[in-house]
Amino acid sequence: VAEAVWDAFLTDLRTTGWVLVVTGAVAYAAARSLIGPVGVRRRLAALGRGAATVPASASAGLLQALALVVTGVALIAEPLAALEIVAAVAGAVCLALGIEAALEVVAAGPPVAAAPRRRRTSGTRRAVVATVAVLAVAASAATFLAGGGVDAPAAGVVTRCNGHAALCGRRLDEIALPATHNSMSAPLPGWKSAEQERSIGGQLQDGIRGLLIDTHYGDRLDNGRVRTVLGDRVAQGEDGVSAEQAAAAERLRGRVGFRGKGMRGMYLCHSFCELGATPVADGLRDVHDFLVTHPGDVVVVVNQDYVTPSDFVRALGDAGLTRYVFRDLDARRWPTLREAIARDQRLVVLAENRAGAAPWYQLAYRRLTVETPYSFARASLLTDPAHLRASCAANRGPQQAPLFLVNHWVTTAPVQRPSDASKINAYEPLLRRARECARLRHHRPTLLAVNFYKRGDVFRVADELNGVRRP
């Protein structure tokens, strides 16, 4: 619990702390160049001699022994962290001494010699030193902001990737990720029917690492409702919505309060925004906040897109996600999770219909993803061993694609039933189907996409497929 709290709230303060270290070093150097020496080297030498000397009293000796034991245990348990601390302290000292020497030269005076008397300094000398110090602090702050500020995840050695050390040496196409279908469909204000228990941010916090979302244009009306912009981008034939149903919806919505001119925007909706809509910016902000506070995790987003690639890529940039996108989609060999995390390329973004506007935003089913069928009318089609072969049949995508999406949900109109999810997401039936699909398709499942992810054991099944155990 303590580690999770530290990761979520405190690790990003390291960058701020380094800015303070630089500022403090500049302030020290400026003061020393004007006031006189404080004997840093002499004090460091005295500290070293004190550590090597046996104290005269028993209590002091016991404290020294305890400090040495704690230091030894820390060095053995966390050698890299201890090395980082030592390097940080040494760097701060060297930084202060170096800036001090530079300020002495800038102020047109020789390096300060140890002297018992207090020196007198001219106003010009004070002004020069103060100006250089302010510029040095401003430069460090500018570097901090240019590097992303507190938006950057805490730097450090990654010991766990997506929650497990064993996954760090594997590629994305070698692990299974728990995922949600219609991830945006959650019990939020304005949603008439939910397919997940929590928002996108809540799902990520719970352990979901694959998000299947739908993006549409919508007009927000004066009454707060969102009207789908249908046009030639209507989801006819998708998600069980026929052309007749789409035409009927367009006639009906004017009768139930979806009239008038609205403000055009992009929304996360399932087929029709009239039934529920979340601004795309809100959903992407959840993803951004998660990646910032979880620097050891990789997330996959598959966008069933009814917006232009340029608009969606722009939205990703506005949300601060461009810096995290996975850019090795065209590599013959994908990097391991550890390598992707080290590069800070931790967000894979794919499109279903139209890609482009950025080289890293590519079509999912052209060559990168292969999937199972996704339309199942009853639970037995996913749980009965007699139906498993048909449920694992080839659907979209080429067989040689690196990623394998296992669609695992029951579609019921007009409302999805959590009771179905409880049956098909249970450990035995979900694991049995995932393994059978892997055997029949000769492909390791990458995304296990479910409805009502809290029902059943999708996390446990993913861990079993990965050969790891959840703490």
C-alpha positions, 0 to 999 in steps of 0.5 A: 500500500505504501509503495502504491501511494508513493508511486501515485503521489510522490514519485513525480516530485523528484523532478521538482526536487532536482530543480530545488537542488540546482537552485540551492546549489546556485544560491550557495555558490553565489553566497560563498563567492561574496561572503567567504568560504564555509569550508565544505571540503574541510567539513566533508573530510571531517565527516569521513574521519568521524565515520571511521573513528570509534566513539568514546561513549557506548551509546554513541558507539551503538548508534554508529553500529546501528547506522552502519547496519542499516546502511549495509542492509540498504546497500544489499537490498537496493544497490541501485537506489543506494548508488543513485542517492550517492551519485545525487549527493556527489553531484549536488556537491560538485555542482555547487563547487563548480558554480562557485568557481564559475561565479568567482571568474565571472565576478573578476576575482580569483578563487576565494582563499580561506581567510579568517577575515570577512571580505568586503565586496563591491556593489558591482560584484554583488550585482554581477554575481546576483545576475548570473545566479538568477540566470542559472536558476532561470535556465534550470527552471526552463529546462524543467518545463521543457522536459515536461515538468511534473507531467513526466513520469518519475525516472528510475530503474523499472523492476516491474512491467505491467505489475510483474517483473517476469513480464519485463523481458517479454514483447507486447505480443508475448503477453496477455492483457485484460481489456474492456469492450466499449470501455467508455460505456460506464455508469456516468451521468448521461449514460442510459446503459453501461457495459463496464462498472467504472470509468476509463480511469477507474478501469486502468486503476483496477488493472485493465490494460487494453481499451476498446473505445468508439469515437464519434462526432456529436453536437452538444445541445443547449439542454446538455444532451449530445446528438450524434452526427450521422451523415455518411459515418453512421455506424450502420451494420456495426455493433448490431445496428442495422440501416433501418434502426439508424434511420428510425433513430434519426427520425425519433430523436427529434421528437424526444428533445434532440433538436436545435443547433449544437456545439460540434465536438468529439465524443466517446459513444456506443453507436449513438451518443443519444444513449450516452456520451463522454467527451473524448478529451475526458477519456484521454485525460484519464489515460494520460493521468494513469501513464504519468503516475504508473511509469512501468505500465503499457496500455493498448487502445483500439479506436473504433473510429468515426472521426478523422485521423487528424482530429483524433491525433490532435486530441491525443496531442492536446491530452499530452499523450503524443509523448507516450505513443509506441513508435515501433509498429513497423519494426521486425522485432518489437521491443520488450516491455522494459525497452518500451518503458525505458523509451517511454513509448507505453501507449499503443494506439490503433484505428479500426476504420481510418488511420494516418495523420501520424506514423504511429496511428495505424490500422489495427486489422490490416496487419497488426491485429487478428481477432475472433468473432465478436457477436454472440447472442447467448452465453453458451456460445462462449462456454459450451465446449461444443461451440468453442471452435466456432467462437475462435474462428478467424474474423478480421486481420491476417493470421500473421499479425503480432497481436491477437484480440479475443472478443469475449462478451454477449450482445443483448439488446437493448441492455447488456446483462451483467449476469451473462458476464458472470458466466462467461468471465468466470475462471474456468470458461474464460481460461478454457476458451483463451487456451482453445483459441490459442491452440486453434489459431496458433497465436498467443492471446494479447487482448482479453476483451470483456464486458463488466470486467469486475464480474468473473476472473479476467485478471486471474486468467491473464496472469495464468496465461502469462505464467505469473501470480498477482500479489 
